[in-house]
């Protein structure tokens, strides 16, 4: 495949056979990339919020008691 620049907005991709030329609109691809990057940033923020929520839940008194209870429960489950 050969790539040929057609200016700022388009790139032509020509197959070796020379039969067909396919133009990819670079501006559209860049726009889709920007949208994807924004979605990734939003997901990263959501993940960070979820991690913070989990940290808070694990550090409060109920979370500590629950954690200890699960350890005790696990020990008794092994002996049964």
C-alpha positions in Angstrom: 0.0 0.0 0.0 1.2 3.5 -0.8 0.2 6.6 1.1 -0.1 9.9 -0.7 -0.9 13.1 1.1 -3.7 15.2 -0.5 -3.4 18.2 1.8 -4.2 18.9 5.4 -7.6 17.1 5.4 -7.3 13.9 3.3 -4.9 11.0 2.8 -5.2 8.7 -0.2 -4.5 5.0 0.3 -3.7 3.3 -3.0 -3.7 -0.5 -3.3 -0.7 -2.0 -5.0 -2.9 -3.2 -7.9 -3.8 0.4 -8.6 -7.4 -0.5 -9.1 -8.9 1.4 -6.3 -8.2 4.6 -4.4 -9.7 5.0 -1.0 -9.7 8.4 0.7 -9.8 8.7 4.4 -11.0 12.0 5.7 -8.5 12.9 8.2 -10.6 15.5 9.9 -13.4 13.0 10.6 -10.8 10.6 12.0 -9.3 13.3 14.2 -12.8 14.2 15.4 -13.6 10.6 16.3 -10.2 10.4 18.1 -11.0 13.5 20.1 -14.4 12.1 21.1 -12.7 8.8 22.1 -10.1 10.6 24.2 -12.9 12.6 26.0 -14.7 9.3 26.7 -11.6 7.8 28.1 -11.0 10.8 30.3 -14.6 10.6 31.6 -14.2 6.9 32.3 -10.9 7.6 34.1 -12.6 10.2 36.3 -15.4 7.8 37.0 -12.9 5.1 37.9 -11.1 7.5 40.3 -14.3 8.4 42.0 -15.2 4.7 42.4 -11.7 4.0 43.9 -12.2 6.9 46.3 -15.6 5.6 47.3 -14.1 2.2 48.0 -11.3 3.7 50.0 -13.7 5.7 52.1 -15.9 2.6 52.7 -12.8 0.5 53.7 -11.5 3.1 56.1 -14.7 3.9 58.0 -15.6 1.9 61.2 -18.2 -0.2 59.5 -15.7 -1.2 56.8 -13.1 -2.2 59.3 -15.5 -4.2 61.4 -16.8 -5.9 58.2 -13.3 -6.7 57.1 -12.5 -8.3 60.4 -15.8 -10.3 60.3 -15.0 -11.6 56.9 -11.5 -12.8 58.1 -13.1 -14.6 61.1 -15.8 -16.1 58.9 -13.2 -17.3 56.4 -11.2 -19.0 59.3 -14.3 -20.8 60.5 -15.2 -21.9 57.0 -11.8 -23.7 56.6 -12.3 -25.6 59.8 -15.8 -26.8 59.0 
